[in-house]
Amino acid sequence: MPDECRIYVNGKERTVPTGSSVLDLLQLLGYPVKMVLIELNKEVLPRREWAERRLERDDRVEILRVVAGG
């Protein structure tokens, strides 16, 4: 479908609306934005770029939860 883009999230194939940002993906999946780190195509993506970085076909996104502990 031209209105969707195929990506991989944590190793699983997903489709997102064309033009979706990384931040859009997190909101779509229900992740708490302040509690995750993002790796995009094997590179850490700075939080300040999440809203502007558009996902492209076959991008590979790893979402890592931050866990506090002691």
C-alpha positions in Angstrom: 0.0 0.0 0.0 1.4 3.4 -0.9 0.1 5.0 2.3 2.1 2.5 4.5 5.8 1.9 5.0 7.3 -1.4 6.1 9.8 -1.3 8.9 11.2 -3.7 11.5 10.7 -3.0 15.2 12.7 -5.2 17.6 13.1 -7.7 14.8 9.5 -7.9 13.8 8.0 -6.6 10.6 5.4 -3.8 11.0 3.8 -1.2 8.9 3.4 2.4 9.8 1.7 5.3 7.9 4.1 6.8 5.3 5.8 9.9 6.8 5.7 8.7 10.4 8.4 9.9 12.7 10.2 7.8 15.3 8.1 9.7 17.9 4.9 8.8 16.0 6.0 5.1 16.2 6.6 5.2 19.9 3.2 6.8 20.5 1.5 4.3 18.2 3.1 1.4 20.1 2.3 2.9 23.5 5.9 3.3 24.8 6.5 5.8 27.5 8.8 8.3 25.7 10.9 9.2 28.7 11.6 5.5 29.5 13.2 4.3 26.2 16.3 4.6 24.0 16.1 4.3 20.3 18.5 2.6 17.9 17.8 3.2 14.2 19.6 1.1 11.7 22.3 0.2 14.3 23.0 3.7 15.4 21.7 5.4 18.6 19.2 8.2 17.6 19.4 11.2 19.9 16.1 12.0 21.6 16.1 15.5 20.1 15.8 13.9 16.6 12.8 11.6 17.3 10.1 14.1 16.2 11.8 15.0 13.0 13.3 11.7 11.8 10.9 10.2 9.3 10.9 6.4 9.0 11.8 5.0 5.7 11.1 1.6 4.0 13.0 -1.3 5.6 14.3 0.9 8.5 15.3 -1.2 11.6 14.3 0.2 14.9 15.3 -1.2 18.2 13.4 0.2 21.2 15.2 -0.3 24.5 13.5 0.3 27.8 15.4 2.2 30.5 15.2 0.5 33.9 16.2 2.2 37.0 17.6 0.1 39.8 20.1 0.0 42.5 
